[in-house]
């Protein structure tokens, strides 16, 4: 994708810029904007297009790496592994709510 200009979308969810950027990138990966095996744009390019610091982009990429959506290697860039397609957090909203909010007795 050429343009990542997202305008005034940040902090609408209250989760922070890095989390919101990670979600936007994950949506683009799932939609095929960044297919599996391709590289994400550089941190510098993403920072410019999202109008944030490189540290914020690094944090967003770290979130994606923790979810096994991308793989990072110093000096080689960030490679897309593919969208999340399996997991109880996607299939069972009640489980996601339980994990987010804890048990309610």
C-alpha positions in Angstrom: 0.0 0.0 0.0 1.3 3.4 -0.9 -0.5 5.7 1.5 -0.8 5.1 5.2 -2.2 8.6 5.8 -4.8 7.9 8.4 -5.7 11.4 9.5 -7.3 11.8 12.9 -7.9 8.2 13.9 -5.6 7.9 16.9 -6.8 7.5 20.5 -10.4 6.8 19.5 -10.2 3.4 21.2 -8.2 4.5 24.2 -5.6 1.9 23.6 -2.7 4.1 22.5 -1.1 5.0 19.2 1.0 1.9 18.9 -1.9 -0.5 19.5 -4.1 1.4 17.0 -1.3 1.4 14.4 -0.8 -2.4 15.0 -4.6 -2.9 14.5 -4.5 -0.9 11.3 -1.6 -2.8 9.9 -3.2 -6.1 11.0 -6.3 -5.1 9.1 -4.3 -4.3 6.0 -2.5 -7.6 6.2 -5.8 -9.5 6.6 -7.1 -7.6 3.6 -4.1 -8.6 1.5 -2.5 -5.2 1.4 0.7 -6.8 2.7 0.6 -10.5 1.7 2.5 -13.2 3.6 6.1 -13.2 2.7 6.2 -9.5 1.8 8.1 -6.9 3.8 6.4 -4.0 5.6 7.7 -0.6 4.7 10.6 0.6 6.8 10.1 2.0 10.3 11.0 5.4 8.9 8.5 5.2 6.1 5.7 4.0 8.4 6.6 6.8 11.0 6.3 9.4 8.3 3.1 8.1 6.9 1.4 7.7 10.3 2.8 10.9 11.6 4.3 9.3 14.7 7.8 8.6 16.0 9.8 5.6 15.0 9.6 4.4 18.6 5.8 4.2 18.3 6.2 2.2 15.1 8.6 -0.1 16.8 6.1 -0.7 19.6 3.4 -1.4 17.0 5.6 -3.9 15.2 6.5 -5.6 18.5 2.8 -6.1 19.1 2.4 -7.7 15.7 5.4 -9.9 16.3 4.0 -11.0 19.6 0.9 -12.1 17.8 3.0 -14.0 15.3 1.7 -11.8 12.4 5.1 -10.5 11.4 8.7 -11.5 12.0 11.5 -9.0 12.5 15.2 -9.4 12.0 17.6 -6.6 12.6 19.0 -5.2 9.3 16.5 -7.3 7.2 13.3 -5.6 8.0 9.9 -6.9 9.0 8.4 -9.8 7.0 4.7 -10.5 7.1 3.9 -14.1 8.2 0.2 -13.7 7.5 -3.0 -12.7 9.3 -4.2 -14.3 12.5 -6.7 -16.9 11.4 -7.0 -19.2 14.4 -7.4 -18.8 18.1 -10.1 -18.8 20.7 -9.9 -15.0 20.9 -11.3 -14.9 17.4 -13.8 -17.7 17.7 -15.3 -17.2 21.1 -16.2 -13.7 22.2 -17.2 -15.0 25.6 -13.6 -16.3 26.1 -12.1 -13.0 24.9 -14.3 -11.2 27.4 -13.3 -13.6 30.2 -9.6 -13.1 29.4 -10.0 -9.3 29.2 -12.2 -8.7 32.2 -11.4 -11.7 34.3 -13.8 -14.1 36.0 -17.1 -12.8 37.3 -18.6 -14.8 40.1 
